[in-house]
Amino acid sequence: MKIPFQNTEVAFRSKSTFELTQAYLLFKFIGSASLVSLGSGLLNQLLKTPLPFEPLLRGTLFNHFCGGETAKD
């Protein structure tokens, strides 16, 4: 099935306003070299701590860029 991306109403019909806003903010963030640098440093520090930050990553970066953890996902 081809999705007509010229028609945004059709192309993004399956996404909620929240999902579209989250994707927009994520792309704004990764479009800023200074924010990416800051975020990368912060992520490296978080990886060294026992803090439960996985749900935050899973709810933003992982869900947006990854289809799952296994081939079945």
N, C-alpha and C positions, 0 to 999 in steps of 0.2 A: 504494500500500500504506500503510495507516495503522499507525503504531507506537503501541502502548498505553504511554504514558509513566507510567501509574500502576503498571505492572509493570516495575520497574527491571531485573529479570533479562532480560526480553525486549528492553526499550528499549536496553540497553547491551551486549547479547550480543556484538556485533561488536568491542567495544573490549577491549584487554588491561588488566590491572591497572595496568601502567605508564602507558598512555594516560589512564586514568581518574584516576590519582594526579596526573599532570601537569596535566590539566584542572582538577582540584580546587585544586591549588596556584596555578595561574595565576589562577583566579577569586578566590582568597583575596588574592592580590597586588593585583589590580585593584580589589578591594573596599576597599582601604586607601588613603585619600587621601594620607597621608604617604609610603607606599611608591611610589605612582604619581608623586608629585612628585619624589621622589628618583630613580626610574627614568627619568623624562622628562629630567631634567637630565643624568643619566649617559649616556643615549642621545644627546642633543645633543652631548655632548663626544666620544663615540665616533665620531659621524658626521664629526667634524673630524680624525680620526686615520686613518692607513693600516692600522690593526689589522683583521684578518680576523674581524669579529664577525658577518658575514652568516650563517654556519652556525648560530650560536646563535639568531639571530632566526628563521631559517627553521625550525629545529627546535622552536620554542616558539610565539611569537606568530603568525607567518605560517601555519604548518600548522594552527593552531587556528582562526583567523579568516578565512583566505582559501582559496578553492577551487582556486587556481592562478594562473598569471601570464597565461594566454591563455584565450580562450573554449574552446579544445579541451581544456585542462587540466580 
